[in-house]
């Protein structure tokens, strides 16, 4: 299950047309039931997204707000909409 989750994240990053480069660190727990991921994504507009897990929050143009954990695909769709409007 963990491996499928990691593969899904990597596929989403690889298939995104707005990502120029990425770096992901993975650490699987000793029982192979948990994983810690930390990613840095560089976008076509030179902005960077740093991904870690907790606490879940979002940086808006005005402030940082609490946010439920979205899927990476949802995050990339929101960023894509912002980049396209600029």
N, C-alpha and C positions, 0 to 999 in steps of 0.2 A: 504494500500500500504506500509506504514512504517513497519507494523508488518510482512509482507511477506519479506521485505528486511532484517529485523533483523533475522527472521527465516532462511533465505538463508545463511547469514553470520555464524550463529551458526551451521548450518548443515555442511557447508564447513569446519569449524574448527573441528567439531566432527568426520568427515569422513576422515580427513587427517592422514595417517599413520606416518608422520614425526613429529607430534605434541605430546609432552609428557603431557603438561598441558597448560591451558589457563585461563585467567581472563579477563572478559569484563564488562565494566561499560556502562550503557545505560541511556540516559536522553532524553525523548521525549518532544518536545516543547509543549507549552500550546494549540496550535491549532491542535496537532497531525499530522502535515504535515512536521515536521522536527525532526531529531534525531541526537544526538551527541553520537558517539561511541568511546571508548578508550579501546584497547585490548593489552594484553601482551601475547605472545605465546612463550612457551619454546619448543625447538626442540630436537630431539634425539642426536644431537651433542653438546648439552648444549648452543647453540646460542639462542638469544632472538630477537623477532621481536616486536617492539612497533608500534601500529597502531593508528593514529589520522587522522584528515581530511586535514587540510590546513596549509601551502602551500604544494602541492604535490611534493615530491622529493624522491630520491633514493640514498642510500649509496652504492657506488661501492668500490672495493679495493683501488682505486686511489683517489677518491674525491666524494663529494656530487653533484648530478646533478638534474636539474629540470626534472620532469616527469609527463606525464598525469596520471590521476587517473586510475590505472588498476583494474581489478576485483581481489578479494582475491584469487580466484582459480588460476589466472595467476601468482600472487606473489608466492603462495605456490608451483606451478610447477617450477618456476625459482629457488627457494630455494632448492627444492628437487633435482634438477639437480646439484646444487653446493655441497650439502651434499653427494650425491652419488659419485661425483668425488674425494672427499677428501680422 
